[in-house]
Structures are given as C-alpha cells and as structure tokens.
C-alpha cells in the first residue's frame, strides 16, 4: 500500500485532513497490521486525505504510565508532542483506544492539544455522510455479531454508540453480552495486564470474557481495539472455537463489505 507520511506531505507543501496514528500494535503486531491496512484501505476508497508519521511515530507512553513509570511516560509524551506541534497537527484518528485515550485526555496538560477521534467514530461519520457505501447482502447480512466494549473506549470515554451504529449498517443481527456498555468487562489487556504474568486465580479474565461472548451464540466477535482483539482471539482458541467464531475489528468488517 502507498501511504503518505507527514514528512513527504510537508515536503510537497501539502497538509492532510487528518493524521492517522497507527500505534505500536498496529505497526508491529502481525494481527493488528491487518486492522491498520483495512482502515487505511477505507480511507483510500473514500478519498480521505490522510498521512501517518511512519518511522517518526513513537509509543504514546500509555503502557509505561499504566505500569507506574511516570518519568518514562512524560519523556515519551514530550517527544511526541514536540513532533506533532512541529508539524502543526490539529486532528488525529487512531484505531487503538489506548492511544486515543492518552492523546485525547493526557497530552493536553503536557502541551499537546489535538482533536482526537477513534476510528469507529470516523467510520460512523463516513457512513452517515454516505461516503462509505456498503454492498447489498454482504458477508455479514443476517449473521449474529456481538460487540465487546473496550475499557478505554467505553467506560473511560463513554463511546458506546458509534461502533454499534457502524455494525448495524452491516445489516447483521447485533446481540449483546450480559455485561456490556458501562457495565462491560475488561478483556484483561488494559492497565499493562497484557505484558505480565497472571495473578493467582481460578480463571483467566480473557477466558471469562470470551465465554460471555460465546454464550450469545454469535458467529463474529467485533472489537475496536487491537489488544482486545488479541485477548479474545486467544480466548476463542482456548475454547477450540476458532473454526466457528471469528474475532474481527469493526474496520475489517466495513472494509470487507464496501462496494
């Protein structure tokens, strides 16, 4: 794929409508790279003028702050803010709720104030504007889809409707888990849990959450976070259901259903 970087655009005297913040998972994790490609493909199809930072993009510092290393977080944040302000960035979209939360809510006090939106919100806007056109009778038509609320998108930022509205546009049957929306259960990856050993207990949290999703009899588990995607995919594999239930990002589902 040919994706413009900010440096290339500035050299050509152009400015993007939006900066796509890819994030560590979206850049380096093989599974999450598919989500990045799907979202970039959607932006290309609708003719959205966007750019990425490419090799200039560094981690937002979210995992460092969640794990308690405030000094490292601030060091990383200042470095990113200097870069973003240097490019005169005003609007950012990201496919990762962790990046979204950090850029939107934690960077302003360090001097980085931007209009930050999550990719599900942008997808809803593009569908509402008629810029995203979906195929009649796509591959999800009539299928059961259950949506898992990411902690940093749901409880932390109260974004519940946008991802659901996007999924409803697929003409599928949207079902809910017992614990959803403001009562949703963490997949286990939040707060740096993804990077450390389990604490003593009888059941892993991602298995608990996956079981709730499987109990709905769904064919697809929709996520809007690369970390949630990993944890739920592991849960589905643990239950031996990977041939019956697929875990997909909302962007992947839209990309597969566009005209």
C-alpha positions in Angstrom: 0.0 0.0 0.0 1.1 3.5 -0.7 0.6 5.7 2.4 1.9 9.2 2.7 4.0 10.2 5.6 3.8 13.7 7.2 7.4 14.4 6.2 6.6 13.6 2.5 3.4 15.7 2.5 5.2 18.7 4.1 7.9 18.4 1.5 5.3 18.7 -1.2 3.7 21.6 0.6 0.5 19.6 1.3 -1.5 19.2 4.5 -3.6 16.1 5.3 -7.2 16.4 6.6 -6.2 14.0 9.4 -3.2 12.3 10.9 -3.6 8.5 11.3 -1.9 7.5 14.5 -1.1 3.8 13.9 0.2 2.9 17.3 2.6 0.1 18.4 0.2 -2.8 18.0 -1.0 -1.5 14.6 2.6 -1.1 13.4 4.4 -4.3 14.8 1.8 -6.9 15.7 1.1 -9.1 12.7 -2.6 -9.5 13.5 -3.1 -5.8 14.2 -1.3 -4.8 11.0 -4.4 -6.2 9.2 -6.6 -3.8 11.1 -4.3 -0.9 10.1 -4.4 -2.0 6.4 -8.2 -2.3 6.5 -8.7 1.1 7.9 -6.2 2.7 5.5 -7.9 1.0 2.6 -11.3 2.5 3.7 -9.7 6.0 3.9 -8.2 5.5 0.4 -11.6 4.3 -1.0 -13.5 7.3 0.3 -10.8 9.7 -0.9 -9.8 10.9 2.6 -6.6 12.9 2.6 -4.5 11.4 5.5 -0.9 10.8 6.5 1.0 8.8 9.0 4.2 9.7 10.9 5.9 6.5 9.8 9.3 5.9 11.4 8.9 9.2 13.3 5.9 7.8 15.4 6.8 6.6 18.8 4.7 4.9 21.5 2.4 7.3 23.3 3.7 6.1 26.6 0.4 4.6 27.7 1.8 1.2 28.9 4.6 3.0 30.8 2.1 5.2 32.7 -0.3 2.3 33.4 2.6 0.2 34.8 3.6 3.1 37.0 6.6 4.6 35.2 5.5 8.2 35.1 9.0 9.5 34.3 9.2 7.3 31.1 5.6 8.3 30.1 6.4 12.0 30.3 9.7 11.6 28.4 7.9 9.8 25.6 4.9 12.2 25.6 7.1 15.3 25.4 9.0 13.8 22.4 5.7 13.1 20.6 4.2 16.5 21.4 7.2 18.3 20.1 6.9 16.3 16.8 3.1 16.8 16.4 3.3 20.5 17.2 6.2 20.9 14.8 4.0 19.5 12.0 1.1 21.7 13.1 -1.2 18.7 13.6 -4.7 19.5 14.5 -6.7 16.4 14.0 -5.8 12.7 14.8 -7.6 9.4 14.2 -6.4 6.2 15.8 -7.6 2.5 15.7 -6.3 2.0 19.3 -8.4 3.1 22.3 -5.3 3.2 24.5 -3.6 5.7 22.1 -6.9 7.5 21.7 -7.3 8.0 25.5 -3.7 9.1 26.1 -3.6 11.6 23.2 -7.1 13.0 23.9 -7.1 13.2 27.7 -3.5 13.1 28.9 -1.5 15.0 26.4 -3.3 18.4 26.8 -1.8 19.0 30.2 1.7 18.5 28.7 1.1 21.0 25.9 -0.4 18.7 23.2 -4.0 19.7 22.5 -5.5 18.0 19.4 -8.9 17.0 18.1 -8.6 13.2 18.6 -11.2 10.7 17.3 -11.4 6.9 17.4 -11.7 5.1 14.1 -15.2 3.9 14.9 -16.4 7.5 15.3 -14.9 8.4 11.9 -16.4 5.3 10.3 -19.9 6.3 11.6 -19.5 9.8 10.2 -18.4 8.5 6.8 -21.4 6.1 6.7 -23.8 8.9 7.8 -22.4 11.2 5.1 -22.9 8.4 2.5 -19.2 8.3 1.7 -19.0 4.7 2.7 -21.3 2.6 0.6 -21.9 -1.0 1.7 -22.7 -3.9 -0.6 -26.3 -5.3 -0.6 -26.3 -8.7 1.1 -22.7 -8.6 2.3 -21.0 -11.4 4.1 -22.4 -10.4 7.5 -26.0 -10.0 6.4 -28.3 -11.7 8.9 -25.3 -13.1 10.9 -25.0 -12.7 14.7 -22.4 -10.2 15.8 -21.6 -9.4 19.4 -19.6 -6.2 20.2 -17.1 -6.1 23.0 -16.7 -2.7 24.7 -13.1 -1.8 25.1 -12.4 -0.2 28.6 -10.7 2.9 27.2 -13.3 3.5 24.6 -16.4 2.6 26.7 -16.1 3.4 30.4 -13.1 5.8 30.0 -14.6 7.9 27.1 -18.2 6.9 27.0 -18.1 5.9 23.3 -20.8 3.2 23.1 -23.0 4.1 20.2 -20.5 4.8 17.3 -19.2 1.2 17.0 -22.7 -0.3 17.3 -24.1 2.1 14.7 -21.3 1.1 12.3 -22.1 -2.6 12.9 -25.8 -2.1 12.4 -25.0 -0.7 8.9 -23.8 -4.2 8.0 -27.4 -5.4 8.2 -26.4 -8.1 10.7 -28.1 -9.1 14.0 -26.3 -7.2 16.7 -26.5 -9.1 20.1 -25.2 -8.1 23.5 -23.4 -9.8 26.2 -24.8 -9.7 29.8 -22.0 -7.3 30.8 -21.9 -4.6 28.2 -21.7 -0.8 27.8 -20.9 0.9 31.2 -21.1 -2.5 32.8 -18.7 -4.1 30.3 -15.9 -6.5 31.5 -12.3 -5.8 30.7 -10.7 -8.4 28.3 -7.6 -8.4 30.5 -5.2 -6.4 28.4 -5.9 -3.0 29.9 -3.5 -1.5 32.5 -0.5 -3.3 31.1 -2.0 -6.7 32.1 -1.1 -7.9 28.6 2.6 -7.7 29.4 2.9 -9.5 32.7 2.2 -12.9 34.3 -1.2 -13.8 35.6 -2.1 -13.2 39.2 -3.3 -16.1 41.3 -6.9 -17.1 40.5 -9.1 -19.9 39.0 -9.9 -18.4 35.6 -8.2 -16.0 33.2 -10.1 -12.8 32.6 -10.0 -13.1 28.8 -11.5 -16.7 29.0 -14.2 -15.3 31.3 -15.0 -12.6 28.7 -14.8 -14.9 25.7 -17.2 -17.3 27.4 -19.7 -14.5 27.8 -19.4 -13.7 24.1 -19.7 -17.4 23.0 -22.8 -17.8 25.2 -24.6 -15.4 22.9 -24.3 -17.9 20.0 -22.6 -15.3 17.9 -20.7 -16.0 14.6 -18.5 -12.9 15.0 -17.0 -11.1 17.9 -16.4 -7.4 16.9 -13.7 -5.5 18.7 -12.5 -1.9 18.3 -9.1 -2.3 20.0 -6.0 -4.4 18.9 -5.4 -5.5 22.5 -9.0 -6.7 23.0 -8.7 -8.5 19.6 -5.6 -10.4 20.8 -7.1 -11.4 24.1 -10.5 -12.5 22.7 -8.8 -14.4 19.8 -6.7 -16.3 22.4 -9.9 -17.0 24.4 -11.7 -18.4 21.3 -8.7 -20.6 20.5 -8.6 -21.8 24.1 -12.2 -22.9 23.8 -11.5 -24.6 20.4 -14.0 -22.5 18.6 -11.7 -20.7 16.0 -13.4 -22.5 13.1 -16.9 -21.4 14.2 -16.3 -17.9 15.7 -14.2 -15.1 14.2 -12.8 -12.1 16.1 -12.6 -9.1 13.8 -12.1 -5.3 14.2 -15.0 -3.1 13.2 -12.8 -1.6 10.4 -12.1 -5.0 8.9 -15.8 -5.8 8.7 -16.5 -2.5 7.0 -13.6 -2.9 4.6 -14.8 -6.4 3.6 -18.4 -5.1 3.0 -17.7 -1.9 1.0 -18.9 -1.6 -2.6 
